Amino acid sequence: MYILCILRSAIIKKQNILKKNLLIFFGLILITTAAFAQTDPCSIVYKNSSGIPRTRLMGIHENLLLVSDTGSYKIVNTDKIARIKFDNGKYWKTGAAFGAGIGFIGGFLVYQIWGKKKIKFLPKDATLGVMGLFTIPCAVIGGLIGMAFKNIDVYELSKLNSFVKAKEIKYIIKDHAQYK
C-alpha cells in the first residue's frame, strides 16, 4: 500500500512538472510573437519636412516611438512627427471582385431575358456562358481599372497634442500590424 502511495505522488509530481513546462512553453511563444510584432512598411514625415522612408513601427512608450530602419532601430520623439503614410498597394483585387460581381449579374440577366431565344453568340450552357462571356472578362477589366488607383493611408498627426498623438500611434500600430 505504501508503494502505491509513493508511485501515485510521483505521477502527480510528473504531471505538475509537465503542466509547468507547457505553461512556460506557451508563455515563451506569446512573448516572442509579441516581441516581433511590427507594422507594414511606412514613411514617417517630421514637422521640418524630413523623415524616415520605408520604416516599420515597432512600439511606443509614452511619447517615444521605436522604429525599425534598414538594419537598425531608432527611437523617435512623437512630438516631431507630422504624418505617417502607409502605401498599401493598389485596388486591383477590389476592382476584380466588383467586376466579377457585375459580370455575373449581367450574365445572369442576359440569360434570363434572351436565353430562351436562339441567339448565336450565347452558348447553350448557361454556366459556361455566364462565366466565360461575362464574369471573367469583367473581372479582368475591373482589375485593370483598380490598378489605376493607389491604396494609401495617411495619418495627419501634426495638430495633435502628445497624449492624443501617442494614443493615435498605438491605434495605427494595431491597425497596420504585420501579424494580426
PyRosetta script that sets phi, psi and omega in degrees:
from pyrosetta import init, pose_from_sequence

init()
pose = pose_from_sequence("MYILCILRSAIIKKQNILKKNLLIFFGLILITTAAFAQTDPCSIVYKNSSGIPRTRLMGIHENLLLVSDTGSYKIVNTDKIARIKFDNGKYWKTGAAFGAGIGFIGGFLVYQIWGKKKIKFLPKDATLGVMGLFTIPCAVIGGLIGMAFKNIDVYELSKLNSFVKAKEIKYIIKDHAQYK")
pose.set_psi(1, -41.4)
pose.set_omega(1, 179.9)
pose.set_phi(2, -62.5)
pose.set_psi(2, -38.9)
pose.set_omega(2, -179.7)
pose.set_phi(3, -65.5)
pose.set_psi(3, -39.2)
pose.set_omega(3, 177.9)
pose.set_phi(4, -63.8)
pose.set_psi(4, -39.6)
pose.set_omega(4, 177.7)
pose.set_phi(5, -64.4)
pose.set_psi(5, -39.4)
pose.set_omega(5, 178.6)
pose.set_phi(6, -66.5)
pose.set_psi(6, -44.2)
pose.set_omega(6, 178.6)
pose.set_phi(7, -62.7)
pose.set_psi(7, -42.6)
pose.set_omega(7, 179.5)
pose.set_phi(8, -62.5)
pose.set_psi(8, -44.1)
pose.set_omega(8, 179.3)
pose.set_phi(9, -66.4)
pose.set_psi(9, -34.6)
pose.set_omega(9, 177.1)
pose.set_phi(10, -66.5)
pose.set_psi(10, -40.5)
pose.set_omega(10, 178.9)
pose.set_phi(11, -65.8)
pose.set_psi(11, -41.7)
pose.set_omega(11, 179.3)
pose.set_phi(12, -63.8)
pose.set_psi(12, -41.5)
pose.set_omega(12, 177.9)
pose.set_phi(13, -62.9)
pose.set_psi(13, -40.6)
pose.set_omega(13, 179.8)
pose.set_phi(14, -64.2)
pose.set_psi(14, -41.1)
pose.set_omega(14, 178.5)
pose.set_phi(15, -64.8)
pose.set_psi(15, -39.6)
pose.set_omega(15, 178.5)
pose.set_phi(16, -64.9)
pose.set_psi(16, -39.3)
pose.set_omega(16, 178.2)
pose.set_phi(17, -65.5)
pose.set_psi(17, -41.3)
pose.set_omega(17, 177.0)
pose.set_phi(18, -61.6)
pose.set_psi(18, -42.8)
pose.set_omega(18, 178.4)
pose.set_phi(19, -62.3)
pose.set_psi(19, -43.3)
pose.set_omega(19, 179.1)
pose.set_phi(20, -63.7)
pose.set_psi(20, -42.5)
pose.set_omega(20, 179.6)
pose.set_phi(21, -64.4)
pose.set_psi(21, -40.0)
pose.set_omega(21, 177.2)
pose.set_phi(22, -64.2)
pose.set_psi(22, -42.3)
pose.set_omega(22, 177.9)
pose.set_phi(23, -62.1)
pose.set_psi(23, -42.2)
pose.set_omega(23, 178.0)
pose.set_phi(24, -63.8)
pose.set_psi(24, -42.3)
pose.set_omega(24, -179.7)
pose.set_phi(25, -62.1)
pose.set_psi(25, -49.1)
pose.set_omega(25, 179.4)
pose.set_phi(26, -67.1)
pose.set_psi(26, -33.9)
pose.set_omega(26, 175.3)
pose.set_phi(27, -62.9)
pose.set_psi(27, -42.5)
pose.set_omega(27, 177.5)
pose.set_phi(28, -64.6)
pose.set_psi(28, -38.9)
pose.set_omega(28, 177.8)
pose.set_phi(29, -62.6)
pose.set_psi(29, -44.2)
pose.set_omega(29, 178.9)
pose.set_phi(30, -64.2)
pose.set_psi(30, -40.6)
pose.set_omega(30, 179.7)
pose.set_phi(31, -65.4)
pose.set_psi(31, -44.2)
pose.set_omega(31, -178.1)
pose.set_phi(32, -68.5)
pose.set_psi(32, -36.6)
pose.set_omega(32, 177.9)
pose.set_phi(33, -68.8)
pose.set_psi(33, -35.1)
pose.set_omega(33, 177.4)
pose.set_phi(34, -71.8)
pose.set_psi(34, -31.9)
pose.set_omega(34, -179.1)
pose.set_phi(35, -69.8)
pose.set_psi(35, -30.6)
pose.set_omega(35, -179.1)
pose.set_phi(36, -98.0)
pose.set_psi(36, 13.2)
pose.set_omega(36, 178.1)
pose.set_phi(37, -70.2)
pose.set_psi(37, 131.1)
pose.set_omega(37, 178.3)
pose.set_phi(38, -154.9)
pose.set_psi(38, 167.4)
pose.set_omega(38, -178.4)
pose.set_phi(39, -92.5)
pose.set_psi(39, 173.4)
pose.set_omega(39, 170.5)
pose.set_phi(40, -67.9)
pose.set_psi(40, 163.9)
pose.set_omega(40, 179.9)
pose.set_phi(41, -60.3)
pose.set_psi(41, 139.5)
pose.set_omega(41, 179.9)
pose.set_phi(42, -144.5)
pose.set_psi(42, 172.6)
pose.set_omega(42, 175.6)
pose.set_phi(43, -118.9)
pose.set_psi(43, 132.3)
pose.set_omega(43, 177.1)
pose.set_phi(44, -106.2)
pose.set_psi(44, 128.0)
pose.set_omega(44, 178.7)
pose.set_phi(45, -113.5)
pose.set_psi(45, 127.8)
pose.set_omega(45, 178.7)
pose.set_phi(46, -83.1)
pose.set_psi(46, 171.2)
pose.set_omega(46, 179.6)
pose.set_phi(47, -67.0)
pose.set_psi(47, -24.7)
pose.set_omega(47, 179.1)
pose.set_phi(48, -91.6)
pose.set_psi(48, 19.0)
pose.set_omega(48, 176.3)
pose.set_phi(49, 72.9)
pose.set_psi(49, -1.8)
pose.set_omega(49, 172.2)
pose.set_phi(50, -88.5)
pose.set_psi(50, -178.3)
pose.set_omega(50, 179.3)
pose.set_phi(51, 173.5)
pose.set_psi(51, -166.1)
pose.set_omega(51, 179.6)
pose.set_phi(52, -122.2)
pose.set_psi(52, 109.8)
pose.set_omega(52, 177.9)
pose.set_phi(53, -83.8)
pose.set_psi(53, 151.6)
pose.set_omega(53, 174.6)
pose.set_phi(54, 49.7)
pose.set_psi(54, 62.7)
pose.set_omega(54, 178.6)
pose.set_phi(55, -123.1)
pose.set_psi(55, 171.9)
pose.set_omega(55, 178.4)
pose.set_phi(56, -125.7)
pose.set_psi(56, 137.0)
pose.set_omega(56, 178.0)
pose.set_phi(57, -83.8)
pose.set_psi(57, 129.3)
pose.set_omega(57, -176.6)
pose.set_phi(58, -102.4)
pose.set_psi(58, -45.9)
pose.set_omega(58, -177.7)
pose.set_phi(59, -176.7)
pose.set_psi(59, 170.2)
pose.set_omega(59, -178.2)
pose.set_phi(60, -138.6)
pose.set_psi(60, 140.9)
pose.set_omega(60, 174.0)
pose.set_phi(61, -134.7)
pose.set_psi(61, 117.5)
pose.set_omega(61, -174.9)
pose.set_phi(62, 53.7)
pose.set_psi(62, -108.1)
pose.set_omega(62, 179.2)
pose.set_phi(63, -117.0)
pose.set_psi(63, 24.0)
pose.set_omega(63, 177.3)
pose.set_phi(64, -114.2)
pose.set_psi(64, 127.1)
pose.set_omega(64, -176.4)
pose.set_phi(65, -109.7)
pose.set_psi(65, 128.8)
pose.set_omega(65, 176.7)
pose.set_phi(66, -94.5)
pose.set_psi(66, 122.3)
pose.set_omega(66, 178.7)
pose.set_phi(67, -122.8)
pose.set_psi(67, 151.6)
pose.set_omega(67, 179.0)
pose.set_phi(68, -105.7)
pose.set_psi(68, 116.6)
pose.set_omega(68, -179.2)
pose.set_phi(69, -119.7)
pose.set_psi(69, 127.1)
pose.set_omega(69, -179.7)
pose.set_phi(70, 5.1)
pose.set_psi(70, 79.1)
pose.set_omega(70, 173.5)
pose.set_phi(71, 86.9)
pose.set_psi(71, -0.9)
pose.set_omega(71, 179.1)
pose.set_phi(72, -142.1)
pose.set_psi(72, 163.7)
pose.set_omega(72, 177.7)
pose.set_phi(73, -110.0)
pose.set_psi(73, 144.4)
pose.set_omega(73, 178.0)
pose.set_phi(74, -130.2)
pose.set_psi(74, 147.4)
pose.set_omega(74, 174.1)
pose.set_phi(75, -107.9)
pose.set_psi(75, 124.1)
pose.set_omega(75, -175.4)
pose.set_phi(76, -117.2)
pose.set_psi(76, 134.4)
pose.set_omega(76, 174.5)
pose.set_phi(77, -75.7)
pose.set_psi(77, 127.4)
pose.set_omega(77, -176.0)
pose.set_phi(78, -67.6)
pose.set_psi(78, -19.3)
pose.set_omega(78, 178.5)
pose.set_phi(79, -66.0)
pose.set_psi(79, -23.8)
pose.set_omega(79, 179.9)
pose.set_phi(80, -80.3)
pose.set_psi(80, -19.1)
pose.set_omega(80, -171.1)
pose.set_phi(81, -79.4)
pose.set_psi(81, 130.3)
pose.set_omega(81, 176.6)
pose.set_phi(82, -99.5)
pose.set_psi(82, -41.8)
pose.set_omega(82, 179.6)
pose.set_phi(83, -155.5)
pose.set_psi(83, 155.5)
pose.set_omega(83, 174.9)
pose.set_phi(84, -123.9)
pose.set_psi(84, 130.8)
pose.set_omega(84, -173.7)
pose.set_phi(85, -125.4)
pose.set_psi(85, 125.1)
pose.set_omega(85, 176.6)
pose.set_phi(86, -109.5)
pose.set_psi(86, 127.7)
pose.set_omega(86, 175.4)
pose.set_phi(87, -100.5)
pose.set_psi(87, 103.6)
pose.set_omega(87, -174.4)
pose.set_phi(88, -91.5)
pose.set_psi(88, 13.0)
pose.set_omega(88, 179.5)
pose.set_phi(89, 95.2)
pose.set_psi(89, -145.0)
pose.set_omega(89, -176.2)
pose.set_phi(90, -122.1)
pose.set_psi(90, 170.4)
pose.set_omega(90, -177.1)
pose.set_phi(91, -94.1)
pose.set_psi(91, 32.0)
pose.set_omega(91, -175.0)
pose.set_phi(92, -68.6)
pose.set_psi(92, -34.2)
pose.set_omega(92, 178.9)
pose.set_phi(93, -67.9)
pose.set_psi(93, -42.6)
pose.set_omega(93, 178.7)
pose.set_phi(94, -65.2)
pose.set_psi(94, -42.2)
pose.set_omega(94, 177.9)
pose.set_phi(95, -62.9)
pose.set_psi(95, -40.9)
pose.set_omega(95, 178.5)
pose.set_phi(96, -66.1)
pose.set_psi(96, -38.3)
pose.set_omega(96, 179.4)
pose.set_phi(97, -66.4)
pose.set_psi(97, -45.1)
pose.set_omega(97, 178.0)
pose.set_phi(98, -64.3)
pose.set_psi(98, -42.7)
pose.set_omega(98, 178.9)
pose.set_phi(99, -61.5)
pose.set_psi(99, -42.6)
pose.set_omega(99, 178.5)
pose.set_phi(100, -64.3)
pose.set_psi(100, -41.3)
pose.set_omega(100, 178.3)
pose.set_phi(101, -63.5)
pose.set_psi(101, -45.3)
pose.set_omega(101, 179.1)
pose.set_phi(102, -65.4)
pose.set_psi(102, -41.2)
pose.set_omega(102, 177.9)
pose.set_phi(103, -63.2)
pose.set_psi(103, -40.5)
pose.set_omega(103, 179.1)
pose.set_phi(104, -64.3)
pose.set_psi(104, -47.0)
pose.set_omega(104, 179.9)
pose.set_phi(105, -64.1)
pose.set_psi(105, -42.8)
pose.set_omega(105, 177.7)
pose.set_phi(106, -62.3)
pose.set_psi(106, -44.0)
pose.set_omega(106, 178.6)
pose.set_phi(107, -64.8)
pose.set_psi(107, -39.7)
pose.set_omega(107, 178.1)
pose.set_phi(108, -62.0)
pose.set_psi(108, -43.7)
pose.set_omega(108, 178.8)
pose.set_phi(109, -65.7)
pose.set_psi(109, -40.4)
pose.set_omega(109, 178.5)
pose.set_phi(110, -61.0)
pose.set_psi(110, -43.5)
pose.set_omega(110, -180.0)
pose.set_phi(111, -71.1)
pose.set_psi(111, -29.3)
pose.set_omega(111, 177.0)
pose.set_phi(112, -73.4)
pose.set_psi(112, -36.9)
pose.set_omega(112, -176.9)
pose.set_phi(113, -83.8)
pose.set_psi(113, -51.7)
pose.set_omega(113, -173.5)
pose.set_phi(114, -109.5)
pose.set_psi(114, 5.5)
pose.set_omega(114, -175.5)
pose.set_phi(115, -67.9)
pose.set_psi(115, -30.2)
pose.set_omega(115, -177.6)
pose.set_phi(116, -77.3)
pose.set_psi(116, -25.1)
pose.set_omega(116, 178.3)
pose.set_phi(117, -80.1)
pose.set_psi(117, 153.8)
pose.set_omega(117, -179.7)
pose.set_phi(118, -86.0)
pose.set_psi(118, 84.8)
pose.set_omega(118, 177.4)
pose.set_phi(119, -100.5)
pose.set_psi(119, 133.9)
pose.set_omega(119, -170.2)
pose.set_phi(120, -67.6)
pose.set_psi(120, -35.8)
pose.set_omega(120, -174.0)
pose.set_phi(121, -79.1)
pose.set_psi(121, -13.0)
pose.set_omega(121, -179.9)
pose.set_phi(122, -89.8)
pose.set_psi(122, 126.7)
pose.set_omega(122, 173.5)
pose.set_phi(123, -67.6)
pose.set_psi(123, 157.4)
pose.set_omega(123, -178.8)
pose.set_phi(124, -70.7)
pose.set_psi(124, -32.5)
pose.set_omega(124, 178.8)
pose.set_phi(125, -81.4)
pose.set_psi(125, 116.2)
pose.set_omega(125, -176.2)
pose.set_phi(126, -64.3)
pose.set_psi(126, -37.8)
pose.set_omega(126, -179.3)
pose.set_phi(127, -63.6)
pose.set_psi(127, -46.9)
pose.set_omega(127, 179.0)
pose.set_phi(128, -63.0)
pose.set_psi(128, -41.0)
pose.set_omega(128, -179.3)
pose.set_phi(129, -66.1)
pose.set_psi(129, -44.7)
pose.set_omega(129, -179.6)
pose.set_phi(130, -65.7)
pose.set_psi(130, -44.3)
pose.set_omega(130, -178.7)
pose.set_phi(131, -70.0)
pose.set_psi(131, -49.5)
pose.set_omega(131, -172.9)
pose.set_phi(132, -75.1)
pose.set_psi(132, -39.7)
pose.set_omega(132, -174.5)
pose.set_phi(133, -92.3)
pose.set_psi(133, -23.3)
pose.set_omega(133, -172.6)
pose.set_phi(134, -122.1)
pose.set_psi(134, -55.8)
pose.set_omega(134, -170.6)
pose.set_phi(135, -66.2)
pose.set_psi(135, -53.3)
pose.set_omega(135, -175.6)
pose.set_phi(136, -65.6)
pose.set_psi(136, -48.0)
pose.set_omega(136, 178.2)
pose.set_phi(137, -62.5)
pose.set_psi(137, -37.7)
pose.set_omega(137, 178.4)
pose.set_phi(138, -68.3)
pose.set_psi(138, -33.5)
pose.set_omega(138, 176.3)
pose.set_phi(139, -65.5)
pose.set_psi(139, -41.7)
pose.set_omega(139, 178.4)
pose.set_phi(140, -64.4)
pose.set_psi(140, -44.0)
pose.set_omega(140, 178.8)
pose.set_phi(141, -63.8)
pose.set_psi(141, -43.2)
pose.set_omega(141, 178.0)
pose.set_phi(142, -63.0)
pose.set_psi(142, -39.3)
pose.set_omega(142, 177.0)
pose.set_phi(143, -64.1)
pose.set_psi(143, -40.3)
pose.set_omega(143, 178.2)
pose.set_phi(144, -66.4)
pose.set_psi(144, -39.0)
pose.set_omega(144, 176.9)
pose.set_phi(145, -66.8)
pose.set_psi(145, -40.3)
pose.set_omega(145, 179.0)
pose.set_phi(146, -64.3)
pose.set_psi(146, -27.9)
pose.set_omega(146, 178.5)
pose.set_phi(147, -69.7)
pose.set_psi(147, -15.4)
pose.set_omega(147, 179.4)
pose.set_phi(148, -79.0)
pose.set_psi(148, -12.5)
pose.set_omega(148, -176.4)
pose.set_phi(149, -115.4)
pose.set_psi(149, 135.0)
pose.set_omega(149, 179.0)
pose.set_phi(150, -92.3)
pose.set_psi(150, 148.2)
pose.set_omega(150, 177.6)
pose.set_phi(151, -105.7)
pose.set_psi(151, 95.4)
pose.set_omega(151, -176.2)
pose.set_phi(152, -121.2)
pose.set_psi(152, 129.7)
pose.set_omega(152, 174.0)
pose.set_phi(153, -105.7)
pose.set_psi(153, 119.7)
pose.set_omega(153, 178.5)
pose.set_phi(154, -117.5)
pose.set_psi(154, 124.9)
pose.set_omega(154, 177.7)
pose.set_phi(155, -108.5)
pose.set_psi(155, 112.1)
pose.set_omega(155, -180.0)
pose.set_phi(156, -86.5)
pose.set_psi(156, 115.4)
pose.set_omega(156, -174.8)
pose.set_phi(157, -117.4)
pose.set_psi(157, 2.5)
pose.set_omega(157, -171.2)
pose.set_phi(158, -67.6)
pose.set_psi(158, -28.5)
pose.set_omega(158, -175.3)
pose.set_phi(159, -96.4)
pose.set_psi(159, 5.8)
pose.set_omega(159, -178.8)
pose.set_phi(160, -94.3)
pose.set_psi(160, 149.9)
pose.set_omega(160, 174.9)
pose.set_phi(161, -78.5)
pose.set_psi(161, 173.3)
pose.set_omega(161, -172.4)
pose.set_phi(162, -59.9)
pose.set_psi(162, -44.7)
pose.set_omega(162, -176.9)
pose.set_phi(163, -64.8)
pose.set_psi(163, -47.7)
pose.set_omega(163, -179.1)
pose.set_phi(164, -67.9)
pose.set_psi(164, -36.2)
pose.set_omega(164, 178.8)
pose.set_phi(165, -64.5)
pose.set_psi(165, -40.8)
pose.set_omega(165, 177.8)
pose.set_phi(166, -64.2)
pose.set_psi(166, -42.3)
pose.set_omega(166, 176.9)
pose.set_phi(167, -62.0)
pose.set_psi(167, -42.7)
pose.set_omega(167, 179.8)
pose.set_phi(168, -64.5)
pose.set_psi(168, -40.0)
pose.set_omega(168, 178.8)
pose.set_phi(169, -67.5)
pose.set_psi(169, -36.7)
pose.set_omega(169, 174.6)
pose.set_phi(170, -60.3)
pose.set_psi(170, -42.6)
pose.set_omega(170, 177.2)
pose.set_phi(171, -63.2)
pose.set_psi(171, -42.4)
pose.set_omega(171, -179.6)
pose.set_phi(172, -62.4)
pose.set_psi(172, -42.4)
pose.set_omega(172, 179.7)
pose.set_phi(173, -62.5)
pose.set_psi(173, -43.0)
pose.set_omega(173, 178.5)
pose.set_phi(174, -67.7)
pose.set_psi(174, -38.5)
pose.set_omega(174, -176.5)
pose.set_phi(175, -70.4)
pose.set_psi(175, -34.3)
pose.set_omega(175, -177.4)
pose.set_phi(176, -109.6)
pose.set_psi(176, 24.8)
pose.set_omega(176, -179.9)
pose.set_phi(177, -62.4)
pose.set_psi(177, 139.7)
pose.set_omega(177, -178.0)
pose.set_phi(178, -72.4)
pose.set_psi(178, -37.5)
pose.set_omega(178, -179.8)
pose.set_phi(179, -114.9)
pose.set_psi(179, 92.8)
pose.set_omega(179, -177.6)
pose.set_phi(180, -88.2)
pose.dump_pdb("model.pdb")
